[in-house]
């Protein structure tokens, strides 16, 4: 496998001894940006694999979104079974901040799995190259409302292809994963008049379904429920060779990362005439908003307009896929790569 990254920093944290990994995939369009993941791994090399894969994904996500930034990722690899107490967590974040500071602005970090705005404030004690700190600390705060806003824009684009109208009213949706973003998306769909199935591994989330007048199903049932649009909003890898033949949806558009268990699944979905909205386009709203506000210096109105433009980006991707006889996945990848190569103006 060719090594495509510009730079990878791997250090033993001076406070914690934990592996701190910062991968910079590309700065072709501008300084790299990407989240800080604090996660448990059975082997630290799995954290390195995550950093390499996710940093590359950030390059394509930012390029497809038209942002003049590149892709990177931080991973704090905690040994499986080790639990960080508050002091240990703070020390690990400071260790990450030191590594990020050493890159002299070539990379900035934000929240990812296992971290949030408060953690970015801690990293911000060691480097200015951080975004999504709490608003009271001078940052743009929790990105999830804007991630959800981008998902809603994606659902409008998807419904337009399915029905000739962007209206969600009367359409059936299954939101699988009612976490921070998934719950917001479910509420937005309900407000727009969509019919809902809500699903989560936590049975307590049934109360959300009751509140929204939705059906609550366990994930294994919700994934194959008969709906217009399946909305994966939990962990990645859910779309695999075993599931695709059992799907009873017309389209899939959701915020979960890395939904395809393998790239060939996009072809299987195409063969079944199931429209798949590329996940890194759908879930880019939070990243777009934070980067536009904090790294590009744009005001709230312009940053929000960028998030809303996901609808047009996805419409263009669907149209290109239709015209060229390829998958939306391939069309999105081609768009991102052309922008990184500089054949299009990223702005």
Secondary structure, 3 states (H helix, E strand, C coil): CCCCCCEEEEEECCCCCCEEEEEEEECCCCCEEEEEEEEEECCHHHHHHHHHHHHHHHHHHHHHCCCCCEEEEEEEEEECCCCCCHHHHHHHHHHHHHHHHCCCCCEEEEECCCCCHHHHHHHCCCCCCECCCCHHHCCCCCCHHHHHHHHHHHHHHHHHHHHCCCCCCCCEEEEECCCHHHHHHHHHHHHCCCEEEEECCCHHHHHHHHHHCCEEECHHHHCCCCEEEEEECCCCCCECHHHHCCCCEEEECCCCCCCECCCCHHHHHHHCCCEECCHHHHCCHHHHHHHHHHHCCCCHHHHHHHHHCHHHHHHHHHHHHHHHCCCHHHHHHHHHHHHHHCCCCCC
